Amino acid sequence: MHDRMTRFLIALIPLLAAALPSSAVARKPILGDFAGEIRRPDGHIDIDANLAALKSMSANTYFYLVWHSPFDWDDLPAFADAAAREGIDVWVYIIPWSETPLVKKSWGFSEPFRTDYIRWAREIAKVSLDHKNVVGYVIDDFYTNSTQPDRFTVPYVRRMVDEGRRINPRIKFYPLVYFGQPWADFMERFGALVDGVVAAYPKSRLQVGNALAYLNDQPHGASLFVEFPKSKPSRPGDKGTIFADLRVVDPANASVSFYWDDGDHGNQRGYHQAVVRVDGRTVWQTDTAETAGDGGDRVVDVDLSRYVRRGQLSRIEIGIIEQRGVSKYPLTARFDDIRLTGFDTPSEMASERLWTRRATGAFTVEVYPASHATGRFKIPMILMPAGEAEQHEKRYPEPGTPRNIAKKIEMCLNLVRTGRVEGVVTYCLPKTPDDPIYTAVREEFRRAAEALRAAED
């Protein structure tokens, strides 16, 4: 029992370490909201009504979306001036290629500069010189627009960021990202270019801690991503796995551990099965439709001592195997920070070079590198939980009631209060004073603001 607990705690070390306050979180804690704007009948933003709602909930930040109206960019200076009088910082929020008519015909552009993001960085920086409370800009769905050769490539983002900083060295760029992305790849390409990140829809404190391990350059094992598309069927036995043939040197302490998470919010059990196998024998299994804790993600620590012998060459296999065939049942699953003990590996951090991919049917498999940490990065994180019922129900397996929304936001605000993240900005909180979601969230923000003020005294 003692050895099992030791292995479990070893798996948690980078998550716990990443959760500690860091010098990267040096600015004032951010309490804010994004979009959900109140508008006048003529389409212009209602500056007074929006700021009254923000002030009532003790917000000090607003992510100003330039997208819903052709007047948004022109209205920004007046909004920024009025926000400055209330002590509220403004971040300009713009839309990437994937949310424009170039991809979605009925959607609009961020006007007037559309998809010229170098120009956006330059013009936002110019505004920030005259409006000191315009402190940064955010681009939506950044990572999913960074894997194409004609979008957010590293050279393009470098030019964009440099152009903004050339005009105002203090201007900040925080891309909007999701927890399901491969953090190792994001940090390798963009860690030296971004000033922070806005991470949307956190499901648990553990998930946030896992991401912070990468943002703060903590040590971690390799990461396995297994995907199955919506448009393809599968057959029983189809799989997306990795395997390694390893020599057993300490059978009593043989184990594999990893952070487990998936994007399955349904209840269709009996199809996608996450497994750990030793020499073809399943020693751990969970259905991707199952949930655990407050989000479904968890650290998995599998004791392999009963299944191996000293000196034996054992095949360890990790991934997804179809129990039954599916149709229109997409999946993204991650086995992150994979660690091994008891085998002839140089360290417990399981290198990506150990593993061989095995994908059959429509499955795809990606393995991202392990890291022993170099101390290069300490990237701040702003959390963006859902502030409206529709997005809450889309992202979390529960009804989007005011209490459920407020409870998730409370979790995020507690991470601000303990110094783990830089701030919380809600997604599209309704701002009419009598809205029950606004009322519930306002109380959480007020309590958090009061606690932060008390901590400063």
C-alpha positions in Angstrom: 0.0 0.0 0.0 2.8 2.4 0.9 4.6 1.7 -2.5 1.4 2.3 -4.4 0.8 5.6 -2.7 4.4 6.6 -3.4 3.9 5.9 -7.1 0.7 7.9 -7.1 2.3 10.9 -5.5 5.2 10.7 -7.9 2.7 11.1 -10.7 1.3 14.1 -9.0 4.6 16.0 -8.4 4.6 18.2 -11.5 0.9 19.0 -11.1 1.3 20.1 -7.5 4.5 22.0 -8.2 2.9 23.8 -11.2 0.1 24.9 -9.0 2.3 26.9 -6.6 2.3 30.7 -7.0 5.0 31.9 -9.4 6.7 35.2 -10.1 5.0 35.1 -13.5 1.8 36.0 -11.8 2.9 39.5 -10.8 0.1 41.8 -12.1 -3.1 42.4 -10.3 -5.5 39.4 -10.4 -7.8 39.7 -13.3 -11.6 39.4 -12.7 -13.5 40.0 -15.9 -15.9 39.0 -18.6 -15.9 38.6 -22.4 -18.5 39.7 -24.9 -22.1 39.2 -24.0 -22.4 42.8 -24.7 -25.6 44.9 -24.2 -26.3 47.0 -27.4 -28.4 50.0 -28.3 -31.1 49.7 -30.9 -28.8 51.2 -33.5 -26.2 48.4 -33.1 -23.6 50.4 -31.1 -22.4 49.0 -27.8 -24.2 50.4 -24.8 -21.2 51.6 -23.0 -22.9 52.7 -19.8 -25.0 49.5 -19.4 -22.1 47.2 -19.9 -19.8 49.1 -17.6 -22.5 49.2 -14.9 -22.8 45.5 -15.0 -19.1 45.0 -14.8 -18.7 47.4 -12.0 -21.6 45.8 -10.0 -19.8 42.4 -10.1 -16.4 44.0 -9.1 -14.9 43.2 -12.5 -11.6 45.0 -13.3 -11.2 43.7 -16.9 -13.3 43.3 -20.1 -12.4 41.4 -23.2 -13.9 43.6 -25.9 -15.0 41.5 -28.9 -14.7 43.1 -32.3 -17.1 41.0 -34.4 -20.8 41.3 -33.7 -21.2 44.8 -35.2 -19.5 46.9 -37.9 -19.3 49.6 -35.2 -17.2 47.7 -32.7 -13.8 49.0 -33.7 -15.0 52.6 -34.0 -16.7 52.3 -30.6 -13.5 51.0 -28.9 -11.9 54.4 -28.0 -15.0 55.7 -26.3 -15.5 52.4 -24.5 -11.9 52.4 -23.3 -12.2 55.9 -22.0 -15.3 55.2 -20.0 -13.8 51.9 -18.7 -10.7 53.7 -17.6 -12.8 56.0 -15.4 -14.2 52.9 -13.7 -10.7 51.3 -13.3 -11.4 48.6 -15.9 -8.8 47.3 -18.2 -9.7 46.4 -21.8 -8.3 43.6 -24.0 -9.3 43.6 -27.7 -10.6 40.2 -28.8 -10.6 39.2 -32.5 -11.6 36.2 -34.6 -9.3 33.9 -36.5 -9.7 32.5 -40.0 -11.8 29.5 -38.9 -14.7 31.7 -37.7 -14.9 34.0 -40.8 -16.7 33.6 -44.1 -13.6 32.0 -45.5 -14.6 28.9 -43.6 -18.1 29.5 -42.2 -20.1 31.3 -44.9 -22.8 32.8 -42.7 -20.3 34.2 -40.1 -18.6 37.6 -40.2 -15.1 39.0 -40.0 -13.6 41.1 -37.3 -13.7 44.4 -39.0 -12.0 46.4 -40.4 -8.7 44.5 -40.7 -10.3 41.0 -41.2 -7.6 38.4 -41.3 -4.6 40.7 -41.4 -3.4 39.9 -37.9 -0.1 41.8 -38.2 -2.2 44.9 -39.0 -4.5 44.1 -36.0 -1.5 43.9 -33.7 -0.2 47.2 -35.0 -3.5 49.1 -34.8 -4.4 47.7 -31.3 -0.9 48.8 -30.1 -1.6 52.3 -31.5 -4.9 52.5 -29.6 -3.1 51.4 -26.5 -0.7 54.4 -26.6 -3.6 56.8 -26.2 -5.7 54.6 -24.0 -3.5 53.2 -21.3 -6.1 50.7 -20.0 -6.0 48.9 -23.4 -3.4 46.4 -22.2 -3.5 43.5 -24.7 -5.3 41.5 -27.4 -6.6 37.9 -27.6 -7.2 35.8 -30.7 -9.9 33.2 -30.5 -9.3 29.5 -31.2 -5.6 30.1 -31.8 -4.1 26.6 -31.7 -6.6 25.1 -34.1 -5.6 27.8 -36.5 -1.9 27.2 -36.1 -1.5 23.8 -37.7 -2.1 25.0 -41.3 0.8 26.5 -43.5 -1.1 29.7 -44.3 -2.3 30.7 -40.8 -0.6 31.1 -37.5 2.8 29.7 -38.3 5.7 30.5 -36.0 7.2 33.1 -38.4 3.8 34.8 -38.8 3.1 35.0 -35.1 6.6 36.3 -34.5 6.0 39.1 -37.0 2.6 39.8 -35.5 3.9 40.0 -31.9 7.0 42.0 -32.9 4.8 44.5 -34.8 2.7 45.2 -31.8 5.6 45.5 -29.4 7.5 47.8 -31.8 4.7 50.4 -31.3 4.0 49.6 -27.6 6.5 47.3 -25.8 3.9 46.8 -23.0 1.1 45.4 -25.2 0.3 41.8 -24.3 -0.7 38.9 -26.6 -2.7 36.1 -25.0 -4.0 33.4 -27.4 -7.3 31.7 -26.6 -6.5 27.9 -26.2 -8.3 24.8 -25.0 -7.2 22.2 -22.4 -7.6 19.4 -24.9 -4.8 20.7 -27.1 -1.3 19.1 -27.0 0.5 21.5 -24.6 3.9 20.2 -25.5 3.5 21.2 -29.1 2.0 24.6 -28.2 4.9 25.4 -25.9 7.6 24.2 -28.3 6.3 26.5 -31.0 4.8 29.5 -29.2 6.2 29.5 -25.7 8.8 32.2 -26.5 6.2 34.4 -28.3 3.2 34.6 -26.1 2.8 36.7 -23.0 0.2 34.4 -21.5 -2.8 32.3 -22.4 -6.5 32.4 -22.0 -7.6 28.8 -21.4 -11.3 28.1 -22.1 -13.6 25.9 -20.1 -11.5 24.3 -17.4 -13.2 21.2 -16.0 -11.2 20.6 -12.8 -8.3 21.9 -10.7 -6.3 18.9 -11.8 -6.7 19.8 -15.5 -5.5 23.3 -14.8 -2.5 21.9 -12.9 -1.6 19.6 -15.8 -1.6 22.5 -18.2 0.5 24.7 -15.8 3.1 22.0 -15.7 3.8 22.8 -19.4 3.3 26.6 -19.1 5.8 26.7 -16.1 8.2 24.2 -17.8 7.9 21.5 -15.1 9.2 18.0 -15.9 6.7 15.6 -17.5 6.6 12.4 -19.4 5.5 11.9 -23.0 1.9 12.6 -24.1 -0.3 10.3 -26.2 -3.2 11.8 -28.1 -5.7 9.4 -29.7 -8.4 10.7 -32.0 -11.3 9.2 -33.8 -13.3 11.3 -36.4 -17.0 12.0 -36.5 -17.3 11.2 -40.1 -16.0 7.6 -40.1 -17.3 4.3 -38.7 -15.3 1.8 -36.7 -15.2 -2.0 -36.2 -14.7 -4.0 -33.0 -11.0 -4.2 -32.3 -10.0 -1.1 -34.1 -7.5 0.8 -32.0 -5.3 3.8 -31.5 -2.5 2.8 -29.2 1.2 2.9 -28.5 3.4 0.1 -27.2 6.9 -0.4 -25.9 8.9 -3.6 -25.2 10.7 -3.1 -21.9 13.0 -5.2 -19.7 11.7 -5.6 -16.1 14.4 -4.7 -13.6 12.3 -4.2 -10.4 9.0 -6.1 -10.6 7.8 -5.2 -7.2 7.8 -1.5 -8.2 6.6 -2.0 -11.8 4.0 0.6 -12.7 2.7 3.0 -15.3 1.0 6.3 -14.5 -0.5 9.1 -16.5 -2.9 12.0 -16.5 -6.1 10.8 -18.2 -8.6 13.1 -19.9 -11.0 12.9 -22.9 -13.6 15.0 -24.6 -16.4 12.5 -24.4 -19.4 14.2 -22.8 -21.9 11.5 -23.8 -23.3 8.5 -22.0 -22.9 5.9 -24.8 -21.1 3.2 -22.9 -19.6 0.1 -24.4 -17.7 1.6 -27.4 -14.5 3.5 -26.9 -12.4 1.8 -24.2 -9.2 3.2 -22.8 -6.8 0.5 -21.8 -3.4 -0.5 -20.4 -2.2 -3.9 -21.5 0.7 -6.0 -20.5 1.7 -8.7 -23.0 -1.8 -8.5 -24.5 -3.6 -8.7 -21.1 -5.8 -5.8 -20.1 -4.8 -4.6 -16.6 -6.6 -1.3 -16.6 -9.7 -0.2 -18.5 -12.3 2.6 -18.5 -15.1 3.6 -20.8 -14.5 7.1 -22.3 -18.2 7.8 -21.5 -17.6 7.4 -17.8 -17.0 10.4 -15.5 -15.1 10.8 -12.3 -14.6 13.5 -9.8 -15.8 16.9 -11.0 -14.7 16.5 -14.6 -13.8 13.0 -15.6 -10.1 13.6 -15.7 -7.8 12.0 -13.2 -4.3 10.7 -12.5 -4.2 6.9 -13.2 -1.6 4.8 -11.5 -1.5 1.1 -12.6 0.4 -1.4 -10.4 2.0 -3.9 -12.8 3.8 -6.0 -10.3 1.5 -8.9 -10.6 1.9 -9.1 -14.3 5.7 -9.1 -14.8 8.8 -11.0 -13.7 12.4 -9.9 -13.2 14.4 -10.0 -16.4 11.3 -10.5 -18.6 10.8 -8.5 -21.8 7.2 -7.2 -21.4 5.1 -5.3 -23.9 3.3 -2.3 -22.4 0.4 -1.0 -24.5 -1.6 2.2 -23.8 -4.5 3.7 -25.8 -8.1 3.2 -27.1 -9.6 0.0 -28.4 -13.1 -0.3 -29.8 -15.3 -2.7 -27.9 -18.1 -2.3 -30.4 -18.2 -0.5 -33.8 -19.3 3.2 -33.8 -20.8 5.6 -36.3 -20.6 9.4 -35.7 -19.0 9.1 -32.3 -15.9 11.3 -32.4 -13.3 11.2 -29.6 -10.1 12.9 -28.5 -8.4 11.2 -25.6 -5.1 12.0 -23.9 -2.7 10.0 -21.8 -0.5 12.8 -20.6 2.8 12.7 -18.5 3.3 9.0 -19.0 5.7 7.6 -16.4 7.2 4.1 -15.9 8.9 2.5 -12.9 10.5 -0.9 -12.6 11.7 -1.1 -16.2 15.1 -0.5 -17.9 14.3 3.1 -18.8 16.8 5.9 -18.1 14.3 7.6 -15.9 10.6 7.3 -15.0 9.8 10.1 -17.5 8.8 7.9 -20.4 10.5 9.3 -23.5 8.5 9.5 -26.7 11.3 7.5 -28.4 10.2 4.4 -26.4 6.9 4.1 -28.0 5.7 2.6 -31.3 2.4 3.9 -32.7 -0.4 1.4 -33.7 -3.5 2.8 -35.5 -6.1 0.8 -37.3 -9.3 1.8 -39.0 -9.9 5.6 -38.8 -7.9 6.1 -35.6 -5.0 8.6 -35.5 -2.2 8.6 -32.9 0.3 11.3 -32.0 3.0 11.2 -29.3 4.5 14.4 -28.0 7.9 14.7 -26.2 8.7 14.3 -22.6 10.6 17.1 -20.9 13.0 17.2 -17.9 12.4 21.0 -17.7 14.8 23.8 -18.7 13.3 26.7 -16.8 12.6 28.6 -20.0 9.0 29.6 -19.4 6.7 30.9 -16.8 3.6 31.7 -18.8 0.5 33.2 -17.0 -2.9 31.7 -17.5 -6.3 33.4 -17.5 -9.2 30.9 -17.1 -12.4 31.3 -19.2 -15.3 29.3 -17.8 -18.7 29.4 -19.4 -20.9 32.3 -18.3 -24.0 31.2 -20.3 -26.1 28.0 -20.2 -25.6 26.9 -23.8 -21.8 26.7 -23.5 -21.8 25.3 -20.0 -23.9 22.4 -21.2 -21.8 21.9 -24.3 -18.6 21.8 -22.2 -19.6 20.1 -19.0 -21.9 17.0 -18.4 -24.5 18.9 -16.4 -27.4 21.3 -16.8 -26.4 25.0 -17.3 -28.3 26.2 -14.2 -27.2 29.4 -12.5 -25.9 27.4 -9.6 -23.9 25.0 -11.7 -22.4 27.9 -13.7 -21.5 29.8 -10.6 -20.0 26.7 -9.0 -17.6 26.2 -11.8 -16.7 29.9 -11.8 -16.1 29.6 -8.0 -13.6 26.9 -8.6 -11.7 29.1 -11.1 -11.8 32.1 -8.8 -10.4 30.1 -6.0 -7.4 29.3 -8.2 -6.9 33.1 -8.6 -7.2 33.6 -4.9 -4.5 31.0 -4.2 -2.2 32.5 -6.8 -2.3 29.6 -9.2 -3.7 31.5 -12.2 -3.6 35.1 -13.2 -7.3 35.6 -13.5 -10.8 34.6 -14.6 -12.8 36.1 -17.5 -16.2 34.5 -18.0 -17.4 33.6 -21.4 -20.4 35.7 -22.5 -22.0 36.3 -19.1 -25.5 37.9 -19.6 -25.4 41.4 -18.1 -29.0 42.4 -17.4 -29.3 43.0 -13.6 -32.2 40.6 -13.1 -30.7 37.7 -15.1 -30.4 34.7 -12.7 -27.0 33.6 -14.1 -25.6 37.1 -13.8 -26.9 37.4 -10.3 -25.3 34.1 -9.2 -22.0 34.9 -10.9 -21.9 38.4 -9.6 -22.0 37.1 -6.0 -19.0 34.8 -6.7 -17.1 37.7 -8.2 -17.9 40.0 -5.3 -16.7 37.4 -2.8 -13.5 36.8 -4.7 -12.8 40.6 -5.0 -13.4 41.1 -1.3 -11.0 38.2 -0.5 -8.3 39.6 -2.8 -8.6 43.0 -1.2 -8.3 41.5 2.2 -5.2 39.6 1.2 -3.6 42.9 0.1 -4.2 44.6 3.5 
